Amino acid sequence: MEKIYEIHNLGCAHCGGKIEEAIKKLDEVETVSLNFPMRKIRIKGNITPELLFKINSIAGKIEAGVIISEPDSMRHGNNKEHEHYHGEECCCNHEHCNKHEHSHGHKYNHEDKKIIKKAVIPLIMGIAVFAAALTVHYFTDINFLAFGLFALAYLILGYNVIINTFKNIKAGNFFDENFLMTVATVGAFVLGEYAEAVGVVLFFKIGEIFEDYAVSRSRKAITDVSELKVNEADVLRNGEFVRVDSDEIEAGDILRIKAGERIAADGIVESGESRIDTSAVNGEPVPMTVRAGESVMSGCINLSETFTLRTTAAASDSMISKIARAVEDASAEKPKIDRFITRFSKIYTPLVIIVAILTAVLGSLITHDINKWIYSALTFLVISCPCALVLSVPLAYFSGIGAASKLGILFKGGNSIEALAKVKAVVFDKTGTLTNGSFTVTDIKTCGKISEDELMQICGSCEQVSSHPVAESIVSECKKKGLKLTEPDKSGELTGRGVFAEIGENTVLCGNEKLMNERNIILPDMPDDLMGSVIYVAVNNRVEGRIIVSDSIKKTSKNAISELKSMGIHTAVLTGDKPENAEIFGNKVSIDSAKGGLMPDEKLAELNKIRSEKGTVMFVGDGINDAPVLAGADIGGAMQSGADLALEAADAVFMGSEPESIVSAKKIADKTLRISYQNIIFALVIKALVLILGILGHPNMWLAVFADSGTAMLLILNSIRVLNIKKYKNF
């Protein structure tokens, strides 16, 4: 059994990693994944009330006051579970309690703002008192007043650090960020370094606020998708529309969608015509017109006229619900680089603490300058907490997932972003991916005395008998042109070749080259450099012309391929279409290579060849036959309009229909990986430099503060740069 629980009062990303590792060691637990920014934890195993109690005991010992609960247990004001686990009021590192409401869905952003505002008040007060203390210290000789003001500033800014230190000690947890900060700052006070002590807690406080702000912004990008769910809708019941909860909507229900309302469930327009805004779902900024018989997705907004909709899925199974689940699940999946940082942090903190102790002891014994080397050791304690690294790397990926979701790109995890960033080749299926997947008449040529419209009229009259997509596209084109079709006296299909019909005194054949050769009909010389299916029209065994029906190229296909090539990416098309069509198509969109006539296993073999030559490969497709190749690629991408099996096999799903989404996804992935590496290198270099200075006998707590809280602020701000979606829009 797998369940998702909410985590309350977790203020430290590093502690979150410790909680995750500790829960993994329980025999009853198979897998566990803690999502710090979303404050959720996914646990798979034999979950019983006793196990949940044990999990809470573990979490509470690692960070005092942390509660892991069922999603509904606190949403409705039920605190019994809280009392059962701890029997005390909740405590919170970042003053996050606020009756726990900040942890739930649409309340995230509102509650996070309240938390930040609440934290800013003591920060301003503390800075004011600190400024007064510095003024008295440097411009007067009233030492007792300066000490009192420094102490007051310290208590205002660091009271929560001190409180949590004592609570963690009581729980048996010593070496967390609060304990290390308390030891370092109290030690600085004892040594008479009052300004440094207050400076440490001041920057620590500012770092907390920056952390809350950054997590809130990236979390909002995720929860915005969840907020697209409609709570209520007008549903036809017993001949009249009544307002019902969206959870009661089932497949086959008739909904009334008024102007300005968001669509509650996927469906097909039953009656009416309107324009809908799909931007929240697929990132497409231009509203689309929908008419009776056309499909619409949940989450879109009706912009103009009221229409009715017959649902094709229950609200819980509709597209917007799937998107919300996919985005939230993705934010819990960790890339390799994040797992490396988690392992590294286990070694880093104990190592720095050992170095601090050795520095204090050995330095004092060698130089007999105890104060100097204890001060140096205290600076090490300030920078020993790896929270900046532990939070900033997953926050970058979390922001990447949020930014992508706003553009209608759904990554199935941080590992998918990481893989896409390393891609050296992108391989496309053709139909439905780079083309629209719908046949249209693209060229008409006559070789007799009849006009193009007459040729279309004859062919359309014959093709009425067929349900083949090519035949339907010809009939549709005739209707569009307003051509009157004649009902044949006799007609039929010739499987794999075309159709025949008798119209008046004429015998008409419409079909491919094979049909013409079978009937010994001479084919005239006509241009054949166009991509598509060629339909020859013969009247009484004489060819009067030919019609080409093809799948039109999507408007951004050529530009998307050009952008990928400019990024140094090899591009290719592998398709089941005829080799000559693949070649013509490849030339039209300027792709590096194009191969046609391929079965699914042959596509996979070709993809493996490209991988061996170019490196990591992404495959983008949308058909059922693309599923093996999607699964076999290093990263698979599927268009939302594709088959369910393809969507299931893909690592990334593109809700928009245009290939520009692939370029945007690549840019997001590149930036996310680049920022995560920047964060790691910057943090380690700064911390290493300060440690070296301390070991060499040049300790400076202000530098230590910058190496810890200052670096954390810079890395967090750097991580949320991924959220700037304007840079990923290409067309």
Residue pairs with C-beta under 8 A, 6 or more apart in sequence:
1 44
1 45
1 46
1 47
2 31
2 42
2 43
2 44
3 42
3 43
3 44
3 47
4 40
4 41
4 42
4 43
4 71
5 40
5 41
5 42
5 43
5 52
5 68
5 69
5 70
5 71
6 39
6 40
6 41
6 68
6 69
6 70
6 71
6 74
6 103
6 104
7 16
7 34
7 39
7 40
7 41
7 59
7 66
7 67
7 68
7 103
8 39
8 66
8 67
8 68
8 69
8 74
8 90
8 96
8 97
8 100
8 103
9 63
9 65
9 66
9 67
9 90
9 91
9 92
9 93
9 96
9 97
10 16
10 19
10 36
10 39
10 59
10 63
10 66
11 63
11 92
11 93
11 94
11 96
11 208
12 63
12 93
12 176
12 177
12 387
13 36
13 387
13 390
13 391
13 394
14 176
14 177
14 345
14 349
14 385
14 386
14 387
14 390
14 391
15 62
15 63
15 66
15 176
15 177
16 34
16 36
16 390
17 34
17 342
17 345
17 390
18 62
19 34
19 41
19 58
19 59
19 62
19 63
19 66
20 32
20 33
20 34
20 41
21 342
21 346
22 58
22 59
22 62
23 29
23 32
23 41
23 43
23 55
23 58
23 59
24 31
24 32
26 45
26 51
26 54
26 55
26 58
28 45
28 46
28 47
28 48
28 51
29 43
29 44
29 45
29 51
30 44
30 45
31 42
31 43
31 44
31 45
32 41
32 42
32 43
32 44
33 41
33 42
33 332
33 333
33 334
34 40
34 41
34 42
35 41
35 42
35 331
35 332
36 215
36 391
36 394
37 215
37 218
37 219
37 222
37 331
37 394
37 395
37 398
38 219
38 222
38 328
38 331
38 332
39 103
40 328
40 332
41 68
42 332
43 55
45 51
52 68
53 84
53 85
55 68
56 66
56 67
56 68
56 85
56 86
57 85
59 66
59 67
59 68
60 66
60 67
60 85
60 86
60 171
61 171
61 172
61 173
62 171
62 173
62 176
63 93
63 168
63 173
63 176
64 91
64 164
64 167
64 168
64 170
64 171
64 173
65 86
65 90
65 91
65 92
65 93
65 164
65 167
67 81
67 82
67 85
67 86
67 90
69 81
69 82
70 81
71 104
72 78
73 80
73 81
74 81
74 82
74 100
74 103
75 104
77 99
82 90
90 97
90 100
91 97
91 163
91 164
91 167
92 160
93 160
93 164
93 178
93 208
94 115
94 119
94 160
94 208
94 211
94 212
95 115
95 118
95 119
95 160
96 102
96 115
98 111
98 114
98 115
98 118
101 107
101 111
102 108
102 111
102 112
102 114
102 115
103 111
105 223
105 226
105 227
106 223
106 226
106 227
108 216
108 219
108 220
108 223
109 216
109 219
109 220
109 223
112 212
112 213
112 215
112 216
112 219
112 220
113 216
115 212
116 209
116 212
116 213
116 216
119 205
119 208
119 209
119 212
120 209
122 156
122 157
122 159
122 205
123 157
123 202
123 205
123 206
123 209
125 156
126 153
126 156
126 157
126 198
126 201
126 202
126 205
127 202
129 149
129 152
129 153
129 156
130 149
130 150
130 153
130 157
130 198
130 202
132 149
133 146
133 149
133 150
133 152
133 153
133 194
133 195
133 198
134 195
136 142
136 145
136 146
136 149
137 143
137 146
137 150
137 194
137 195
140 146
146 194
147 194
150 189
150 194
150 195
150 197
150 198
151 189
151 194
153 198
153 202
154 185
154 189
154 197
154 198
154 201
155 162
157 198
157 201
157 202
157 204
157 205
158 181
158 182
158 185
158 201
158 204
158 205
161 178
161 181
161 182
161 201
161 204
162 178
162 182
164 178
165 178
165 179
165 181
165 182
168 174
168 176
168 178
168 179
169 179
173 179
175 349
175 350
175 353
176 385
177 385
177 387
180 353
180 381
180 382
180 384
180 385
181 200
181 201
181 204
181 381
181 382
181 385
183 378
183 381
184 200
184 378
184 379
184 381
184 382
184 701
185 197
185 198
185 200
185 201
186 197
187 374
187 375
187 378
187 381
188 194
188 196
188 197
188 200
188 375
188 378
188 701
189 197
191 371
191 374
191 375
191 378
193 375
193 701
196 701
196 702
196 705
197 701
199 701
199 702
199 705
200 382
200 701
200 704
200 705
200 709
203 705
203 706
203 708
203 709
203 710
204 705
204 708
204 709
206 709
206 713
207 708
207 709
207 710
207 712
207 713
210 712
210 713
210 716
210 717
211 391
211 712
211 716
214 395
214 716
214 717
214 719
214 720
215 391
215 395
217 399
217 720
217 723
218 395
218 398
218 399
218 402
218 719
218 720
218 723
219 398
219 402
220 402
221 399
221 401
221 402
221 403
221 405
221 406
221 723
222 327
222 328
222 331
222 398
222 401
222 402
222 405
224 402
224 405
224 406
225 320
225 323
225 324
225 327
225 405
226 324
226 327
226 328
228 262
228 280
228 281
228 298
228 299
228 320
228 323
228 324
229 246
229 299
229 315
229 320
229 321
229 324
230 246
230 261
230 262
230 263
230 264
230 298
230 315
231 245
231 246
232 243
232 244
232 245
232 246
232 264
233 243
233 244
233 246
233 249
233 255
233 261
233 264
233 265
233 315
234 241
234 242
234 243
234 255
234 256
234 257
234 258
235 241
235 242
235 243
235 244
235 248
235 249
235 253
235 254
235 255
235 256
236 253
236 254
236 255
236 256
236 308
237 244
241 256
246 264
246 265
246 315
247 315
247 316
249 255
249 264
249 265
249 311
249 314
249 315
250 311
250 314
251 311
251 312
251 313
251 314
251 317
252 310
252 311
253 265
253 310
253 311
254 270
254 308
254 309
254 310
254 311
255 263
255 264
255 265
255 267
255 308
255 309
255 310
255 311
256 306
256 307
256 308
256 309
257 263
257 274
257 302
257 306
257 307
257 308
257 309
258 302
258 306
259 274
259 302
259 303
259 304
259 305
259 306
260 301
260 302
260 303
261 301
261 302
262 299
262 300
262 301
262 302
263 276
263 296
263 297
263 298
263 299
263 300
263 301
263 302
263 309
264 298
264 315
264 318
265 298
265 309
265 311
265 312
265 313
265 314
265 315
265 318
266 295
266 296
266 297
266 298
266 311
266 312
266 313
266 318
266 319
267 295
267 296
267 309
267 310
267 311
267 312
267 313
268 293
268 294
268 295
268 296
268 309
268 310
268 312
269 290
269 291
269 292
269 293
269 294
269 295
269 296
269 307
269 308
269 309
270 292
270 307
270 308
270 309
270 310
271 292
271 307
271 308
272 292
272 305
272 306
272 307
272 308
273 289
273 290
273 291
273 292
273 305
273 307
274 289
274 290
274 302
274 303
274 304
274 305
274 306
274 307
275 287
275 288
275 289
275 290
275 302
275 303
275 304
276 287
276 288
276 290
276 296
276 300
276 301
276 302
276 303
277 287
277 300
277 301
277 303
278 284
278 287
278 288
278 297
278 300
279 285
280 299
280 300
280 301
281 297
281 298
281 299
281 300
281 319
281 320
281 323
281 408
281 655
282 297
282 408
282 640
282 655
282 656
282 657
283 406
283 407
283 408
283 409
283 655
283 656
283 661
284 408
284 656
284 657
284 658
287 303
290 296
290 307
295 312
296 309
297 318
297 319
297 320
298 315
298 318
298 319
298 320
298 321
299 319
299 320
299 323
311 318
315 321
319 640
323 405
323 410
323 655
326 410
326 412
326 653
327 401
327 402
327 405
327 410
329 412
329 413
330 401
330 410
330 411
330 412
330 413
330 414
330 416
331 398
331 401
331 402
331 414
332 413
333 412
333 413
333 414
333 415
333 416
334 342
334 394
334 397
334 413
334 414
334 415
335 397
335 413
335 414
335 415
335 417
335 418
335 676
336 415
336 418
337 393
337 418
337 673
337 676
337 677
337 680
338 393
338 394
338 397
338 414
338 676
341 386
341 389
341 390
341 393
341 680
342 390
344 386
344 389
345 386
345 389
345 390
348 384
348 386
349 384
349 385
349 386
352 380
352 381
352 383
352 384
352 691
353 380
353 381
353 384
355 380
355 691
355 695
356 377
356 378
356 380
356 381
356 384
357 377
359 373
359 376
359 377
359 380
359 694
359 695
360 373
360 374
360 376
360 377
362 373
363 369
363 372
363 373
363 376
363 697
364 370
364 373
364 374
367 373
367 697
372 697
372 699
375 699
375 701
376 694
376 695
376 697
376 699
377 694
378 699
378 701
379 690
379 694
379 699
379 700
379 701
379 703
379 704
380 691
380 694
380 704
382 701
382 704
382 705
382 707
382 708
383 687
383 690
383 691
383 704
383 707
383 708
385 708
387 712
388 679
388 683
388 708
388 711
388 712
388 715
388 716
389 679
389 680
389 683
389 684
389 715
391 712
391 715
391 716
392 676
392 679
392 683
392 712
392 715
392 716
392 718
392 719
393 676
393 679
393 680
393 719
394 414
395 716
395 719
395 720
396 672
396 675
396 676
396 679
396 718
396 719
396 722
397 414
397 417
397 418
397 672
397 676
398 414
399 672
399 719
399 720
399 721
399 722
399 723
400 411
400 414
400 417
400 668
400 669
400 671
400 672
400 722
401 411
401 414
401 417
402 723
403 668
403 722
403 723
403 724
403 725
403 728
404 410
404 411
404 417
404 664
404 665
404 668
406 725
407 656
407 661
407 664
407 668
407 725
407 728
407 729
408 640
408 654
408 655
408 656
408 661
409 652
409 653
409 654
409 655
409 661
409 664
409 665
409 668
410 652
410 653
410 654
410 655
411 417
411 420
411 651
411 652
411 665
412 650
412 651
412 652
412 653
413 651
416 635
416 651
416 652
417 668
417 669
417 672
417 673
418 669
418 672
418 673
419 616
419 634
419 635
419 651
420 618
420 635
420 651
420 652
420 665
420 666
420 669
421 666
421 669
421 670
421 672
421 673
421 674
422 615
422 616
422 634
422 673
423 569
423 615
423 616
423 617
423 618
423 634
423 635
423 666
423 669
424 568
424 569
424 570
424 614
424 615
424 616
424 617
425 569
425 570
425 571
425 572
425 610
425 611
425 614
425 615
425 616
425 617
425 618
426 564
426 569
426 570
426 571
426 572
426 617
426 618
426 619
426 620
426 662
426 666
427 571
427 572
427 573
427 574
427 606
427 607
427 610
427 617
427 618
427 619
427 620
427 629
427 633
428 434
428 571
428 572
428 573
428 574
428 591
428 619
428 620
428 621
428 659
429 573
429 574
429 575
429 603
429 619
429 620
429 621
429 622
429 623
429 626
429 629
430 551
430 573
430 575
430 577
430 582
430 585
430 596
431 437
431 551
431 575
431 576
431 577
431 622
431 623
432 621
432 622
432 623
432 639
432 641
432 642
433 620
433 621
433 622
433 639
433 659
434 553
434 554
434 557
434 561
434 573
434 585
434 589
434 659
435 551
435 552
435 553
435 554
435 557
435 585
436 551
436 552
436 553
436 554
436 657
437 551
437 622
437 641
438 469
438 473
438 551
438 552
439 469
439 470
439 472
439 473
439 533
439 549
439 550
439 551
440 473
440 477
440 549
440 550
440 551
440 552
441 456
441 473
441 474
441 477
441 547
441 548
441 549
442 530
442 532
442 548
442 549
442 550
442 552
443 530
443 532
443 547
443 548
444 452
444 455
444 456
444 545
444 546
444 547
444 548
445 452
445 526
445 527
445 545
445 546
446 452
446 455
446 544
446 545
447 524
447 526
447 543
447 544
447 545
447 546
448 542
448 543
448 544
448 545
450 458
450 544
450 545
452 545
453 481
453 483
455 537
455 544
455 545
455 547
456 474
456 477
456 478
456 481
456 483
456 547
457 478
457 483
457 484
457 485
457 486
458 503
458 508
458 537
458 539
458 544
459 474
459 510
459 535
459 537
459 547
460 474
460 475
460 477
460 478
460 483
460 485
461 485
461 486
461 487
461 488
461 501
461 503
461 508
462 488
462 491
462 499
462 500
462 501
462 503
462 508
462 510
463 470
463 471
463 472
463 474
463 475
463 499
463 510
464 471
464 475
464 485
464 487
464 488
464 491
465 471
465 488
465 491
465 492
465 493
465 499
465 501
466 472
466 493
466 499
468 493
470 533
470 535
470 549
471 499
473 549
474 535
474 547
474 549
475 485
478 485
486 503
488 501
488 502
488 503
488 508
489 501
489 502
489 503
489 504
490 501
490 502
491 499
491 500
491 501
491 502
492 499
492 500
492 501
493 499
494 500
494 511
494 515
496 514
497 511
497 512
497 514
497 515
497 518
498 509
498 510
498 511
498 512
498 515
498 535
499 509
499 510
499 511
500 507
500 508
500 509
500 510
501 507
501 508
501 510
502 508
506 539
506 540
507 539
507 540
507 541
508 537
508 538
508 539
509 515
509 516
509 519
509 521
509 536
509 537
509 538
509 541
510 535
510 536
510 537
510 538
511 535
511 536
512 533
512 534
512 535
512 536
513 523
513 534
513 536
515 536
516 523
516 536
516 538
516 543
519 538
519 541
520 541
521 536
521 538
521 541
521 542
521 543
522 543
523 536
523 543
524 543
526 546
528 534
529 584
530 548
530 550
530 584
531 550
531 581
531 584
531 585
531 588
532 548
532 549
532 550
532 551
532 581
533 548
533 549
533 550
534 546
534 547
534 548
535 546
535 547
535 548
535 549
536 543
536 545
536 546
537 543
537 544
537 545
537 546
537 547
538 544
550 581
553 585
553 588
553 589
554 657
554 658
554 659
555 658
556 658
556 659
556 660
556 730
556 731
557 589
557 658
557 659
558 588
558 589
558 590
559 660
559 730
559 731
560 658
560 659
560 660
560 662
560 663
560 730
561 571
561 589
561 590
561 591
561 659
562 590
563 663
563 730
564 571
564 662
564 663
564 666
565 571
565 590
565 592
567 666
567 670
569 666
570 592
570 610
570 614
571 591
571 592
571 593
572 591
572 592
572 593
572 594
572 595
572 606
572 610
573 582
573 585
573 586
573 591
573 593
573 594
573 595
574 595
574 598
574 603
574 606
574 607
574 629
575 581
575 582
575 585
575 594
575 595
575 596
575 598
576 596
576 597
576 598
576 599
576 625
577 585
577 596
577 597
578 596
578 597
579 595
579 596
579 597
580 596
581 596
582 594
582 595
582 596
582 597
583 594
583 596
585 591
585 594
586 593
586 594
595 606
598 606
599 625
600 625
600 626
600 627
600 628
600 629
601 628
603 626
603 628
603 629
604 628
604 629
604 632
607 617
607 619
607 629
607 632
607 633
608 632
610 617
611 617
611 634
616 634
616 635
617 633
617 634
617 635
618 633
618 634
618 635
618 636
618 637
618 662
619 626
619 629
619 630
619 632
619 633
619 635
619 636
619 637
620 636
620 637
620 638
620 639
620 654
620 659
620 662
621 629
621 630
621 636
621 637
621 638
621 639
621 642
621 646
622 638
622 639
622 641
622 642
622 643
622 646
623 642
623 643
623 646
624 643
624 645
624 646
626 638
626 642
626 643
626 646
626 649
627 643
627 645
627 646
627 648
627 649
628 649
629 636
630 636
630 637
630 638
630 646
630 649
630 650
631 649
635 651
635 652
636 649
636 650
636 651
636 652
637 650
637 651
637 652
637 653
637 654
637 662
637 665
638 646
638 647
638 649
638 650
638 652
638 653
638 654
639 653
639 654
639 657
640 647
640 653
640 654
640 655
640 656
640 657
641 657
647 653
652 665
654 661
654 662
654 665
655 661
658 731
660 730
660 731
663 730
664 728
664 729
664 730
667 727
667 728
667 730
668 722
668 728
671 721
671 722
671 727
672 722
675 718
675 719
675 721
675 722
676 719
678 718
679 715
679 718
679 719
682 711
682 714
682 715
683 711
683 715
686 706
686 707
686 711
687 707
687 708
687 711
689 707
690 700
690 703
690 704
690 706
690 707
693 699
693 700
693 703
694 704
